[in-house]
């Protein structure tokens, strides 16, 4: 029984002594399955007390597994709780959107905490292997879910990438008919999971994890998620305080989180120019449209620009005064290039060149960077 493991403040516990840095990405496995570091119950942020509220079981099995228990104890250390509080608070605006979408799709509520494992709920997170965004999509795994081009990378859009990730997780579940397997497949890939299950038919995730039949990162992936979700959803039971993104009545603290207006544009429109016309903070508009990596919409086709809720008509009026960019060509930066030299070569103003490529006039150009040359 979990209750018996966590009660008894007089006993010594075996806990992880590793302090979790505030910016650590949890998909990089930081605790091996055979670690045996010692720590006392006094090192838990709140000493274990008899629970005053009943325990609420999770929707996915496995909360009693020894791997989950190890991570649960790991996150109950002072450093673990501090880190978890920070991540859940900083990710509040995205958590509320994820929570709403999970409810709309009738998916397990604990998946709200998967971006904690993936990216620490950082919308611009980038892994060593090149995975990007809240849900850590690799560039070769975006189709058909997300757009990646010279002008846009929707992996950086926390709302679109959430929709894509939940669709992928649903597809995994419809294929494997098992949530722990489906979640692990999100980490290791559907193909890899299918090959493993063909070799070991009828085995569940916990069997595969215990016998180390998956790569170690995938073995740790699901237990981390369940441990974090268990602590978040049963925080009172564990005598800890974590940001719930809900008020005392259980209602969302910000019920309009994730609601926006959209305006459809054709051609390349500058976000900076639009923000000026709307008289709103440029940073706000850029954050709402983080997928537009150059700060402008793609030159071919249409694009929906996201604006604060209630500003649709104002944005349409502002766009009617803005002339889209047209481009002569694209240029690859070479050794010795400068913005002044490139602007002179193509007879365009440095200011126009910078605005069209979302760079500052004193920027140091990286060799290989692609610049689009506007028709000034």
Secondary structure, DSSP 8 states (H G I E B T S, - for coil): -HHHHH--TTS----------TT--TTS--S-TT------GGGBSS-----SS-----SSS-TTSHHHHHHHHHHTBHHHHHHHHHHHHHTHHHHHHHHHHHHHHT--GGGGGHHHHHHTT-TT-B-TT--BTTTTB-GGG-TTT--BSSS-BGGG-HHHHHHHHHHHHHHHHHHHS-HHHHHHHHHH-HHHHHHHHHHTTT--HHHHHHTT-S-HHHHHHHHHHHHHHHHHHTTTTTT-----SB-TTS-BTTTTTT-EEEEEEESB-BHHHHHHHHTS-HHHHHHHTTT-TTSB--SSSEEEEEEETT-HHHHHHHHTT---B-EEEEEE--TT--HHHHHHHHT--HHHHHHHHT--TT----TT-EEEEE--
